[in-house]
Amino acid sequence: MSAPVADMIAFRPVEPHDLPRLAGWIAQPHWQDWWGEPESEIGHIREMIEGRDDTCSPFLITLDGEPAGYIQVWRVGPHQIPEWTAASPWLLEVPAEAVGVDLSLADAQRLSQGIGSAALRRFADSLVAQGHETILIDPDPTNARAVGAYRKAGFRPVPDLEGRTPGVLIMQFQQDSDLT
């Protein structure tokens, strides 16, 4: 790869024919540590692409035109309901117009190469360009690799929310942050 990684990254909406590929990715150990069961996750993604869940939008991350990972954006407002806030009370403490982002790279051998950080930064910048002002990500604070990558992409912990929901570190995108 001679071009900078960020220049090789793009996004495309997930399509029905992508579901078997995603199921394979989600079944891998580096996904299973942090995501749900593959069948359940694929069911959620299927609902999104078939229009039954319009609170989230799923995308494939491509690297030099080849699928390299998954990223989704979800609207906070529709999740500010008892069903969600019982386990995630922080949802009630952020603006309803905020959006959240989740992602993972397809293959473990691509971790720690700057690809995830570059993809997340590019995706967050595109969300800002679409008018989103509050962009959040909620990793498990023990997932040091993810927290470091998200920090590198410009996300910073929200001090008022730190430690208030066990197993969750709420981070917000700061567009003026350097990629360091």
C-alpha positions in Angstrom: 0.0 0.0 0.0 1.7 3.2 -1.2 -1.1 5.7 -0.6 -1.9 6.7 3.0 -4.3 4.3 4.6 -7.0 7.1 5.1 -7.0 7.8 1.3 -7.7 4.1 0.6 -10.8 3.9 2.9 -14.3 4.2 1.7 -17.8 3.1 2.9 -20.7 1.5 1.2 -24.1 0.5 2.5 -24.4 -3.2 3.6 -26.5 -5.2 1.0 -28.2 -8.5 1.5 -25.4 -10.4 -0.3 -23.0 -9.1 2.4 -24.7 -10.9 5.2 -22.8 -14.3 4.9 -19.5 -12.4 4.9 -20.5 -10.4 8.0 -21.7 -13.6 9.7 -18.2 -15.0 9.2 -16.5 -11.9 10.5 -18.7 -11.7 13.6 -18.0 -15.3 14.4 -14.2 -14.5 14.8 -12.7 -14.3 18.3 -11.8 -10.6 18.0 -15.4 -9.8 17.3 -16.9 -12.3 19.8 -15.0 -10.6 22.7 -17.1 -7.5 22.2 -20.1 -8.2 20.0 -23.1 -10.4 20.5 -23.8 -13.8 19.0 -23.4 -13.8 15.2 -27.0 -15.0 14.5 -28.4 -12.2 16.6 -26.1 -9.5 15.2 -26.9 -10.6 11.6 -30.6 -10.5 12.5 -30.2 -6.8 13.6 -28.2 -5.9 10.5 -30.9 -7.7 8.3 -33.6 -5.6 10.0 -31.6 -2.4 9.2 -31.0 -3.2 5.5 -34.6 -4.4 5.0 -35.9 -1.1 6.5 -37.5 -2.7 9.7 -35.0 -0.8 11.9 -34.5 2.7 10.7 -32.6 3.8 13.8 -29.3 2.4 12.5 -27.5 2.5 9.2 -24.9 -0.3 8.5 -21.9 0.1 6.2 -18.9 -1.9 5.0 -15.5 -0.3 5.4 -13.6 -0.9 2.2 -9.8 -0.6 1.9 -8.6 -0.1 -1.6 -12.0 -1.3 -2.8 -12.0 -4.5 -0.8 -14.3 -5.1 2.2 -12.2 -4.7 5.3 -14.7 -4.1 8.2 -18.1 -3.0 9.4 -19.3 0.3 10.8 -22.7 1.5 11.8 -24.3 4.7 12.9 -27.3 4.7 15.2 -29.5 7.5 16.3 -29.6 8.0 20.1 -33.1 9.5 20.4 -35.1 6.3 19.5 -33.0 4.4 22.1 -33.9 6.8 24.9 -36.6 4.4 26.1 -36.8 2.2 29.2 -36.0 -0.9 27.2 -32.6 0.5 26.4 -31.9 2.9 29.3 -32.3 0.3 32.0 -29.0 -1.2 30.9 -27.5 2.0 29.4 -28.6 4.9 31.6 -26.1 7.2 30.0 -28.4 7.4 27.0 -30.6 9.7 29.0 -27.7 12.1 29.6 -26.8 12.9 26.0 -28.8 14.9 23.4 -31.5 13.0 21.6 -30.1 14.2 18.3 -26.7 12.6 19.0 -25.5 9.6 17.0 -23.5 6.6 18.1 -21.0 4.6 16.0 -19.9 1.0 16.3 -17.2 -0.7 14.2 -14.9 -3.6 13.9 -12.3 -4.7 11.3 -12.9 -7.9 9.5 -9.7 -9.7 10.2 -7.6 -9.8 13.4 -4.4 -9.4 11.4 -5.5 -5.9 10.4 -5.8 -4.7 14.0 -3.2 -2.2 15.4 -2.3 -1.0 11.9 -4.1 2.3 12.1 -6.9 1.2 9.7 -9.7 1.3 12.3 -8.7 4.7 13.6 -8.5 6.1 10.0 -11.8 4.6 9.1 -13.5 5.9 12.2 -12.0 9.4 11.7 -13.2 9.5 8.1 -16.6 8.3 9.0 -17.0 10.8 11.9 -15.8 13.6 9.6 -18.6 12.6 7.2 -21.2 12.6 9.9 -20.1 16.1 10.9 -20.4 17.1 7.2 -24.0 15.8 7.3 -24.7 18.1 10.2 -24.3 15.8 13.2 -22.9 17.7 16.2 -22.6 15.0 18.9 -21.0 11.7 17.7 -20.4 9.1 20.4 -18.8 5.7 20.7 -19.2 3.5 23.8 -16.4 0.9 24.1 -15.9 -1.3 27.1 -13.2 0.5 29.1 -11.2 -2.8 29.4 -10.9 -2.9 25.6 -7.7 -1.0 25.5 -7.0 -1.6 21.8 -10.4 0.0 20.9 -10.1 2.8 23.4 -6.7 3.7 22.0 -7.9 3.5 18.4 -10.9 5.7 19.2 -8.7 8.2 21.0 -6.4 8.3 17.9 -9.4 8.9 15.7 -10.4 12.0 17.8 -12.8 10.6 20.4 -12.4 11.7 24.0 -14.0 10.4 27.2 -17.0 12.5 28.3 -15.9 13.4 31.8 -19.4 13.8 33.3 -20.3 10.2 32.2 -17.1 8.4 33.1 -17.6 5.5 35.5 -21.4 6.0 35.7 -22.4 3.0 33.6 -20.4 -0.1 34.4 -18.6 -1.6 31.4 -19.0 1.5 29.2 -16.7 4.4 28.4 -18.6 7.1 26.6 -16.4 8.9 24.2 -17.3 11.9 22.0 -15.8 13.0 18.7 -13.8 16.2 18.8 -13.3 17.2 15.2 -10.4 19.5 16.0 -8.4 16.6 17.6 -5.2 15.4 15.9 -4.9 11.9 14.6 -2.5 11.0 17.4 
